């Protein structure tokens, strides 16, 4: 049974070693605002919450385990992406990649705890809808074309990520892609939009190019991050209403898992033990 088409991704919660350092980076470099901070926790966003951080002093960056590959912040339009890149160039921000995926254009970087970040803008949906498997690819980003959206990239003001920025998708490190697809497609009901054999898969609700990415590039057969790591606490999947959320939770329970009730929703786990908070909104 398919998940409701209006399902989308919500905030991602991460453990960090130094909350002050994290807030500085995500404000100054990424361009988010602090929405709330209290007792070793902080919530940042644009006009809504996008990321949450929980401080665990001394937590070590995680590599080689299942967990977060990147959290992807979707800006409303191409000029917004160009403004961020102009800011990145002026401030000499270290990047890990610049890619054209045909369905989207993307900038990649990592925070001080090595949490992966993607900032991206979608290409018009009519150009790729129903053709994600055939069209989604990775090519070098045409920076000159992107900067053509701005009158003068050298002086274009950057005042943070704009209102309307959302978590477009979350990309996870998993131990086994076929088992991951069985869970996200067979149990949760996301559609398989593209799959690269046993190496990676991209799944979504409502025909989007992907709300969840999963790969084994660094994590085939791996276990979750050990305690004391700067790692994924949970990603959030937002169902359109409580009835749909409860229906999905029931499917997870029927598959043999014991979902965990929390104040903000229900925690379930994929086969790699990546936690998902199912909420309604």
Buried (B, 14 or more C-beta within 10 A) or exposed (E): EEBBEEBBBBBBBBBBBBBEBBBEBBBEBBBBBEBEEEEEEBBBBBEEBBBBBBBBEEBBBBEEBBBBBBBBBBBBEBBBBBBBBBBBBEEEBEBEBBBBBBBBBBBBBBBBBEBBBBBBBBBEEEEBEEEBEEBBEEEEBEBEEBBEBBEEBEEBEBEBBBEEBBBBBBBBBBBBBEBBBBBBBBBBBBBBBBBEEEEBBBBBBBEBBBBBBBBBEEBBEBEBBEEBBBBBBBBBBBBBEEEBBBBBBEBBBEEEBEBEEEEEBBBBBBBBBBBBBBBBB
